[in-house]
Amino acid sequence: MWKSVKIIGQGGFGVVKMATVDQEDEDCHLPPVIAVKSAPLVHSESLQKEREAFSDLEGSPYLVHCYKADASEEDGVLYYNLLLEYANGGSLADRVKHGGRLCEEEARKHTKSMLNGLHHIHEGGYVHCDIKPGNVLLVDGAAKIADLGLAKKIGKKNRNRSGLRGTTMYMAPEAVAEGDYGAKGDIWALGCTVLQLLTGKPPWDFKEKADDWNVLYRIGFSDKLPEITRSGMSEEAIDFLRKCLVRDPRLRWSSDMLMKHAFVLEHIM
């Protein structure tokens, strides 16, 4: 039904391929181009959990759509595949890497979409756990949250330091210090992501060779915050970031509260 064209991403889970779909198949209900996320069947537990999360959270235009899962064989190896919506615009990380900082109007637009996506995830009983520019994809110019591989159901704890979830640069202080991955952790990561869109720079100014534990200490145990008073931002943008990047999660705004903030209200979806 589908044919791999090229590899467009890879990680610990396996690979992501761009694939074309045979439109002459009468039973085909897929678009001509899709993304296929694959792992050997014997190592596909993470992908199968991701499929479950996609199924539980289906129906939002602010999440990349998962059409279905299937299995395939290549060189005698069985693979488990997730058939996903293809992002023809790449990721927000690509957008910043190749185009630099976004104008505030574009950043507002994408922030509103991310907030809608996070609201849907949280209302569906999940925490994403890995919000970052590389996990927000652009489909015909619209931002959609992708990669539910680390998503977990709200209420489940992980206090194993060696099992930290997410990408260090975007981790919330409580995630590092306590292994606490709640919805407010996604909001911190959203703030880091929006800051990167507006500045074109990573949220933390770490030295290239900074020791991992020094980085984790600064995020989880110091009183430091990402620098958010950089030039070129409106007062609404700065205030929005300050509502996201609060070290105490009890004082950090929720997605519901942020959707009423002036920074995103000025962009009509």
Order of alpha helices (4+ residues) and beta strands (2+ residues): beta-beta-beta-alpha-beta-beta-alpha-alpha-beta-beta-beta-beta-alpha-alpha-alpha-alpha-alpha-alpha
